[in-house]
Amino acid sequence: MKFNLPTKLTFLRLFLSIVIIVLLIFPFYRIGIEFKTFLYNNILVDIRYIISGVLFIFAAYTDHLDGKFARRDNQVTDFGKFLDAIADKVLVNSVLIIFASQGFISVFIPVIIVIRDIVVDAIRMLSASKGTVVAARVGGKIKTACLMIGISLTFIYNLPFELWNLQVSKFFLYFGTIMSIVSGIEYYKLNKKNIFSDFKDEIL
């Protein structure tokens, strides 16, 4: 099967997501690999997170590029949209879960984001089965942008803002989490007729 450029970029994002996951959780010390750490203004910086952050920013940029190229060259496909959704969730949600497990962020952030994604995906599938296409909403785009910025800053220890005790990374992560709830409610309101029509059919 021959893949177009946008799909190749999506595959690249999925591959980079896996690389980032391995970098963050694999015990490299057990195979004799040690990542350097250094002290910067009383902040202990692990080079592993800097490398992961650079890869994350590049992977996030491919999300912009694949959509841009797909629309420009009229190469939007159902498979591409399906793969794009998977790659986005693997990239963002896995990093949020790892950050929470390592104590960088509150566990409530990935829990809320994952639950929201499950609900929205269920609404999309239900709407699609009834012939209704649920397009991306502005709230969802704001949510994604905020989470991408917050995650990127967390990778680099919230620098340079940490020097002035400005919790910019947490602001974007919490605001992105709030917007995920708002956009989830937006999806529900736009598709509640489809949801409750099935509910009534089940009762009857």
PEGI-V949344 format. One record per residue. N is the residue number from 1. RES is the residue in one letter. NEAR is the number of other ideal C-beta (glycine too) atoms within 10 Angstrom. Layout:
((N RES NEAR) (N RES NEAR))
This chain:
((1 M 4) (2 K 4) (3 F 15) (4 N 17) (5 L 13) (6 P 25) (7 T 20) (8 K 13) (9 L 25) (10 T 28) (11 F 15) (12 L 16) (13 R 24) (14 L 18) (15 F 12) (16 L 20) (17 S 23) (18 I 12) (19 V 14) (20 I 23) (21 I 17) (22 V 11) (23 L 17) (24 L 17) (25 I 12) (26 F 12) (27 P 7) (28 F 12) (29 Y 9) (30 R 7) (31 I 7) (32 G 6) (33 I 10) (34 E 9) (35 F 13) (36 K 9) (37 T 12) (38 F 9) (39 L 8) (40 Y 12) (41 N 10) (42 N 7) (43 I 12) (44 L 9) (45 V 16) (46 D 13) (47 I 12) (48 R 18) (49 Y 21) (50 I 16) (51 I 15) (52 S 22) (53 G 19) (54 V 14) (55 L 17) (56 F 24) (57 I 15) (58 F 12) (59 A 25) (60 A 21) (61 Y 13) (62 T 20) (63 D 19) (64 H 11) (65 L 15) (66 D 25) (67 G 18) (68 K 12) (69 F 17) (70 A 21) (71 R 11) (72 R 9) (73 D 11) (74 N 6) (75 Q 15) (76 V 14) (77 T 14) (78 D 8) (79 F 12) (80 G 19) (81 K 14) (82 F 11) (83 L 19) (84 D 22) (85 A 14) (86 I 14) (87 A 23) (88 D 20) (89 K 16) (90 V 18) (91 L 25) (92 V 25) (93 N 16) (94 S 17) (95 V 26) (96 L 26) (97 I 19) (98 I 18) (99 F 22) (100 A 16) (101 S 13) (102 Q 11) (103 G 8) (104 F 20) (105 I 23) (106 S 15) (107 V 13) (108 F 11) (109 I 22) (110 P 22) (111 V 14) (112 I 18) (113 I 23) (114 V 16) (115 I 13) (116 R 21) (117 D 17) (118 I 12) (119 V 14) (120 V 20) (121 D 14) (122 A 12) (123 I 20) (124 R 17) (125 M 10) (126 L 16) (127 S 18) (128 A 13) (129 S 10) (130 K 11) (131 G 7) (132 T 14) (133 V 7) (134 V 18) (135 A 7) (136 A 11) (137 R 16) (138 V 10) (139 G 18) (140 G 20) (141 K 12) (142 I 17) (143 K 24) (144 T 19) (145 A 14) (146 C 20) (147 L 24) (148 M 22) (149 I 19) (150 G 25) (151 I 24) (152 S 17) (153 L 22) (154 T 22) (155 F 25) (156 I 18) (157 Y 20) (158 N 20) (159 L 16) (160 P 12) (161 F 16) (162 E 18) (163 L 12) (164 W 7) (165 N 7) (166 L 12) (167 Q 13) (168 V 17) (169 S 23) (170 K 18) (171 F 16) (172 F 20) (173 L 26) (174 Y 17) (175 F 16) (176 G 24) (177 T 24) (178 I 15) (179 M 22) (180 S 25) (181 I 15) (182 V 15) (183 S 21) (184 G 23) (185 I 13) (186 E 16) (187 Y 22) (188 Y 13) (189 K 9) (190 L 15) (191 N 18) (192 K 12) (193 K 12) (194 N 18) (195 I 14) (196 F 10) (197 S 12) (198 D 13) (199 F 11) (200 K 9) (201 D 8) (202 E 7) (203 I 6) (204 L 5))
